[in-house]
Amino acid sequence: MTEMAVVVVSYNTRELTLAALASARVATDGRDAVVVAADNGSGDGTCAAVRAAFPDVVLLENPDNPGYGPAINRAAALHPAVYLCAMNADVMLAPASLQTLRAYLAGHPECALAGPALAYPDGTPQRSCKRFPTLGQALGELLGVHALLPENRWVRRFYYADRDLSRDTPVDCVSGAVMLIRGDAFARVGGFDEGFRMYFEETDLCRRFRAAGLGVAFCPDARAVHHLGASTRETSARQVEYYLSYVRYFRKHHGRAARAALTLAVVLGTLGRMAGLPVRYPPLDRRRAALLRAKEGACARLLRALGPSAAV
């Protein structure tokens, strides 16, 4: 079995994918490792560019665009390893990052997953770990409380502002942008839940590790740059996926009552946004009219999806 498999999931991010793969090759230099590019049906020439630039990288093409979690699951099944690094294509690993994360996991057998400190391209730190969301925290987000008061005590606690993050520490969950996972633990819990197509798959995975008696850790000495959201530029589509995954997470881990409360909050918020869209995006010309229709269409799709199927 290979010691480490690094899986980079891409979707229409050709240049970022090439940079991510280059950083992965440097981070795995000298190790028994395989680097996999799992492409989810890109139409921008990503696959051809990967073949040309990195003939030693394994290219896994998923023309059905199954989502992030399923792409990682497929790659992990084809290339089992002692350690699995799951990462987005908009991440660049620091050269020593994987070595640092691996050392932590090797020294903490009770821990299933470790994540690095993330930063924006300009060096500004990103929030890289968080607690599991509660219903109160989620409702505060969906009803706009956290947008009005972004540094309130609930948000600060959610992102561990009450803890010293300058040293390795156990946490509920790390950012899904890049994670090093113990391969046997990943197999033990069944990998990513493929019902989460784009969001909350890492939160769900960490929750299932916790249920299995395994830990998750944040390791600030491991570092990576994250071009946040680069692979999900279609804002309207992204919001639909985000809210559907949010509701699914609460249905799975908090029960029907919590799911119903969250669904109601999403529906009310969506109806409010729809009412304000013509003001925010006035159809003064053809381009703006098309943008308004796209926004309204995304809201309508979300409302339809939050029907009986949201309880599944």
Buried (B, 14 or more C-beta within 10 A) or exposed (E): EBBBBBBBBBBBBBEBBBBBBBBBBBBBEEBEBBBBBBBBBBEBEBBEBBEEEBEEBBBBBBEEBBBBBBBBBBBBEBBBBBBBBBBBBBBBBBEBBBBBBBBBBEEBEEBBBBBBBBBEEEEEEBEBBBBBBBBEBBBBBBBEBBEEEEEEEBBEBBBBEEBEBEEBBEBBBBBBBBBBBBBEBBBBBEBBBBBBBBBBBBBBBBBBBBEEEBBBBBBBBBBBBBBBEBBBEEEBBBBBBBBBBBBBBBBBBBEEEBBBBBBEBBBEBBEEBBEEBEEEBEBEEEEEEEBBEBBBEBBEBBBEBBEEEBEE
